[in-house]
Amino acid sequence: MQWTTSGTRTRRAHVAAAAALTVTALAVSGCSAGPAGQGGKKASDSLTVNLGFSGNTIVRNFNPFSLQASQGTFGFQYEALFGFNILQGGKFVPWLGTKYTWADGGKKITVALDPRANWSDGSKLTAKDAVYALEYVKKQDLPVDWKFDFKTATAPDDHTLEITFDTPAYAKLRNIGGIQPIPEKIWQSQDGKTFTNPQPVASGPYVLKKYSAQQLTFEARDNYWKQKVPVKTLKAPVVASSSEIGKLLSGEIQWSGGAVPDVQKQYVAKDPANHHAWYPTYGGLFMFFNHTKAPFKDVHVRKGLSLAVDRTELADVGNPGMFHPLNSTGLDARTQGKWIDSAYRSAEQPKAQLAAAEAEFAKAGYTKQGGKLVGKDGKQLAFKILEVSEFADSIQRDKVIATQLAKAGIDVQVQPIASAQLDKARQDANFDVLVGGAVYYNTPYNFFKDMLFSGNKGIWTNYGHYNNTKADDLLQQMEGSGDDAAILKTSAELQKIMVDDVPAAPLITIGASAQYNSKNWTGWPDEKNPYAIPAPWAGPTDMVNTILSLKPVSGAKAK
């Protein structure tokens, strides 16, 4: 289970889950599940999925507030109020909540809840359950990624949730959508930090039918509130990464989110009619410079380094054809195009531009001597890229960058270190250059705040300790705005900072890895119909949207 590029991993702590990611990660459905089989032999009603369990055994923990919650807790069982489809520029995705309305200059939000919503025990889900979840998380100080500060939370009636704030809260909309209601009768006597919730009562389309340390089996709810659930049985076994491709090829697994190397050749090409892989863009890969030390304080050095990278070659490292060069604003033109200013919509640099890079380096006092880029002190420009030692594919990618920069006369060494050491180096600004990912949200605000806000130095994605008072002021303006036109205008100025000042160099897209088999089930999300991120570990609305939109193939047999 990974959010991947051609060999990179990025943490989703700041996305809903999304993890977060995943950043929660967010989706939309432009279609609904079709009717169950139409004539002919009864279609298979089961599906086996690789949810990407950590380790060799499954811990029976379905507490939605626990950092150790098992895969399958979110989405399949606990649902969010609403989400956003980052594949379509942040399009609103109604779920338990059907719509929202701001008032009092962003200090009050009203969310309408679907009157059909119910719990798996048949009782009604009401706005009081959402209020209870908010108060429960606040009182017990639980580590959920959607948690946010608020003034009051009330339920004027069963289908209306009202939340008030001391200051405009437009920027908290993603978090508000991530609220996962819980039934008070179950949780009122439980400690949210220790309760493992072995047999959940939740609002999602599935209930836990069988648990073992090697497999979870979920059964579709007959009384699911939203629609008829097409896949009646969902099996989720533990799958070792070494055996994943074999199980995909045999059809033992029909849906997975693993990082399969060269997936087009290893999986898709073996049966193009039924084997599919789609890694939709949810963020970008960046080269982060340490702004606290020379020579990276110099914008001309940063520009030169960015110009010397061949992004087309980099995109094909490990998984050819699955990723592409990133727009110079840091936003992906294909999924975030609605937010990109017209001046930058075609601002991509697929190939290295060594002559332009050399010109930028010259402005910083560097000249080419005997194939080496030498500074005024007579020393060759040299630095290290730190990388997590366990991430062999990321190390491979970084070495490609080093080889590319060598063509500009720069000596770059890739230094693998332990993850904890890298985290500390990043926080302490004790590094030269890092390569890592940054994710998109419902608007550009959080993306730019993560990377550019001076208060985030060393955390989120301001890994380079960037400090720009103009960027801070623009972010403050954007935070107080709920109007798309105003957000777009302010975003354009932040995009100009990205292009002109290069706080970090945008490289290539990063995508949510997903492989699926259409032999038994059709209706999967794809590039032509991007109604959801299809990875089975994506945000709650993504994974459930996918499973509810599947249609059985007549005559298909279960594995």
Secondary structure in CASP SS format (residue, H / E / C, confidence):
PFRMAT SS
TARGET T0000
AUTHOR 0000-0000-0000
METHOD secondary structure of the structure
MODEL  1
M C 1.00
Q C 1.00
W E 1.00
T E 1.00
T C 1.00
S C 1.00
G C 1.00
T C 1.00
R E 1.00
T C 1.00
R C 1.00
R C 1.00
A C 1.00
H C 1.00
V C 1.00
A C 1.00
A H 1.00
A H 1.00
A H 1.00
A C 1.00
L C 1.00
T C 1.00
V C 1.00
T C 1.00
A C 1.00
L C 1.00
A C 1.00
V C 1.00
S C 1.00
G C 1.00
C C 1.00
S C 1.00
A C 1.00
G C 1.00
P C 1.00
A C 1.00
G C 1.00
Q C 1.00
G C 1.00
G C 1.00
K C 1.00
K C 1.00
A C 1.00
S C 1.00
D C 1.00
S E 1.00
L E 1.00
T E 1.00
V E 1.00
N E 1.00
L C 1.00
G C 1.00
F C 1.00
S C 1.00
G C 1.00
N C 1.00
T C 1.00
I C 1.00
V C 1.00
R C 1.00
N C 1.00
F C 1.00
N C 1.00
P C 1.00
F C 1.00
S C 1.00
L C 1.00
Q C 1.00
A C 1.00
S C 1.00
Q C 1.00
G C 1.00
T C 1.00
F E 1.00
G C 1.00
F C 1.00
Q C 1.00
Y E 1.00
E C 1.00
A C 1.00
L C 1.00
F E 1.00
G E 1.00
F E 1.00
N E 1.00
I H 1.00
L H 1.00
Q H 1.00
G C 1.00
G C 1.00
K E 1.00
F E 1.00
V E 1.00
P E 1.00
W C 1.00
L C 1.00
G E 1.00
T E 1.00
K E 1.00
Y E 1.00
T E 1.00
W E 1.00
A E 1.00
D H 1.00
G H 1.00
G H 1.00
K C 1.00
K E 1.00
I E 1.00
T E 1.00
V E 1.00
A E 1.00
L E 1.00
D C 1.00
P C 1.00
R C 1.00
A C 1.00
N E 1.00
W C 1.00
S C 1.00
D C 1.00
G C 1.00
S C 1.00
K E 1.00
L C 1.00
T C 1.00
A H 1.00
K H 1.00
D H 1.00
A H 1.00
V H 1.00
Y H 1.00
A H 1.00
L H 1.00
E H 1.00
Y H 1.00
V H 1.00
K H 1.00
K H 1.00
Q H 1.00
D C 1.00
L C 1.00
P C 1.00
V C 1.00
D C 1.00
W C 1.00
K C 1.00
F C 1.00
D C 1.00
F C 1.00
K C 1.00
T E 1.00
A E 1.00
T E 1.00
A E 1.00
P E 1.00
D E 1.00
D C 1.00
H C 1.00
T E 1.00
L E 1.00
E E 1.00
I E 1.00
T E 1.00
F C 1.00
D C 1.00
T C 1.00
P C 1.00
A C 1.00
Y H 1.00
A H 1.00
K H 1.00
L H 1.00
R H 1.00
N H 1.00
I H 1.00
G H 1.00
G C 1.00
I C 1.00
Q C 1.00
P C 1.00
I C 1.00
P C 1.00
E H 1.00
K H 1.00
I H 1.00
W H 1.00
Q C 1.00
S C 1.00
Q C 1.00
D C 1.00
G C 1.00
K C 1.00
T C 1.00
F C 1.00
T C 1.00
N C 1.00
P C 1.00
Q C 1.00
P C 1.00
V C 1.00
A C 1.00
S C 1.00
G C 1.00
P C 1.00
Y E 1.00
V E 1.00
L E 1.00
K E 1.00
K E 1.00
Y E 1.00
S C 1.00
A C 1.00
Q C 1.00
Q E 1.00
L E 1.00
T E 1.00
F E 1.00
E E 1.00
A E 1.00
R C 1.00
D C 1.00
N C 1.00
Y C 1.00
W C 1.00
K C 1.00
Q C 1.00
K C 1.00
V C 1.00
P C 1.00
V C 1.00
K C 1.00
T E 1.00
L E 1.00
K E 1.00
A E 1.00
P E 1.00
V C 1.00
V C 1.00
A C 1.00
S H 1.00
S H 1.00
S H 1.00
E H 1.00
I H 1.00
G H 1.00
K H 1.00
L H 1.00
L H 1.00
S H 1.00
G C 1.00
E C 1.00
I C 1.00
Q C 1.00
W E 1.00
S E 1.00
G C 1.00
G C 1.00
A C 1.00
V C 1.00
P C 1.00
D C 1.00
V H 1.00
Q H 1.00
K H 1.00
Q H 1.00
Y C 1.00
V H 1.00
A H 1.00
K H 1.00
D C 1.00
P C 1.00
A C 1.00
N C 1.00
H E 1.00
H E 1.00
A E 1.00
W C 1.00
Y C 1.00
P C 1.00
T E 1.00
Y E 1.00
G E 1.00
G E 1.00
L E 1.00
F E 1.00
M E 1.00
F E 1.00
F E 1.00
N C 1.00
H C 1.00
T C 1.00
K C 1.00
A C 1.00
P C 1.00
F C 1.00
K C 1.00
D C 1.00
V H 1.00
H H 1.00
V H 1.00
R H 1.00
K H 1.00
G H 1.00
L H 1.00
S H 1.00
L H 1.00
A C 1.00
V C 1.00
D C 1.00
R H 1.00
T H 1.00
E H 1.00
L H 1.00
A H 1.00
D C 1.00
V C 1.00
G C 1.00
N C 1.00
P C 1.00
G C 1.00
M C 1.00
F C 1.00
H C 1.00
P E 1.00
L C 1.00
N E 1.00
S C 1.00
T C 1.00
G C 1.00
L C 1.00
D C 1.00
A C 1.00
R C 1.00
T C 1.00
Q C 1.00
G H 1.00
K H 1.00
W H 1.00
I C 1.00
D C 1.00
S H 1.00
A H 1.00
Y H 1.00
R C 1.00
S C 1.00
A C 1.00
E E 1.00
Q C 1.00
P C 1.00
K C 1.00
A C 1.00
Q C 1.00
L H 1.00
A H 1.00
A H 1.00
A H 1.00
E H 1.00
A H 1.00
E H 1.00
F H 1.00
A H 1.00
K H 1.00
A C 1.00
G C 1.00
Y C 1.00
T E 1.00
K E 1.00
Q E 1.00
G C 1.00
G C 1.00
K E 1.00
L E 1.00
V E 1.00
G C 1.00
K C 1.00
D C 1.00
G C 1.00
K C 1.00
Q E 1.00
L C 1.00
A E 1.00
F E 1.00
K E 1.00
I E 1.00
L E 1.00
E E 1.00
V E 1.00
S C 1.00
E C 1.00
F C 1.00
A H 1.00
D H 1.00
S H 1.00
I H 1.00
Q H 1.00
R H 1.00
D H 1.00
K H 1.00
V H 1.00
I H 1.00
A H 1.00
T H 1.00
Q H 1.00
L H 1.00
A H 1.00
K C 1.00
A C 1.00
G C 1.00
I C 1.00
D E 1.00
V E 1.00
Q E 1.00
V E 1.00
Q E 1.00
P E 1.00
I E 1.00
A C 1.00
S H 1.00
A H 1.00
Q H 1.00
L H 1.00
D H 1.00
K H 1.00
A H 1.00
R H 1.00
Q H 1.00
D C 1.00
A C 1.00
N C 1.00
F C 1.00
D C 1.00
V E 1.00
L E 1.00
V E 1.00
G E 1.00
G E 1.00
A E 1.00
V E 1.00
Y C 1.00
Y C 1.00
N C 1.00
T C 1.00
P H 1.00
Y H 1.00
N H 1.00
F H 1.00
F H 1.00
K H 1.00
D H 1.00
M H 1.00
L H 1.00
F C 1.00
S H 1.00
G H 1.00
N H 1.00
K C 1.00
G C 1.00
I C 1.00
W C 1.00
T C 1.00
N C 1.00
Y C 1.00
G C 1.00
H C 1.00
Y C 1.00
N C 1.00
N C 1.00
T H 1.00
K H 1.00
A H 1.00
D H 1.00
D H 1.00
L H 1.00
L H 1.00
Q H 1.00
Q H 1.00
M H 1.00
E H 1.00
G C 1.00
S C 1.00
G C 1.00
D C 1.00
D H 1.00
A H 1.00
A H 1.00
I H 1.00
L H 1.00
K H 1.00
T H 1.00
S H 1.00
A H 1.00
E H 1.00
L H 1.00
Q H 1.00
K H 1.00
I H 1.00
M H 1.00
V H 1.00
D H 1.00
D H 1.00
V C 1.00
P C 1.00
A E 1.00
A E 1.00
P E 1.00
L E 1.00
I E 1.00
T E 1.00
I E 1.00
G E 1.00
A E 1.00
S C 1.00
A C 1.00
Q E 1.00
Y E 1.00
N E 1.00
S C 1.00
K C 1.00
N C 1.00
W E 1.00
T E 1.00
G C 1.00
W C 1.00
P C 1.00
D C 1.00
E C 1.00
K C 1.00
N C 1.00
P C 1.00
Y C 1.00
A C 1.00
I C 1.00
P C 1.00
A C 1.00
P C 1.00
W C 1.00
A C 1.00
G C 1.00
P H 1.00
T H 1.00
D H 1.00
M H 1.00
V H 1.00
N H 1.00
T H 1.00
I H 1.00
L H 1.00
S C 1.00
L C 1.00
K E 1.00
P E 1.00
V C 1.00
S C 1.00
G C 1.00
A C 1.00
K C 1.00
A C 1.00
K C 1.00
END
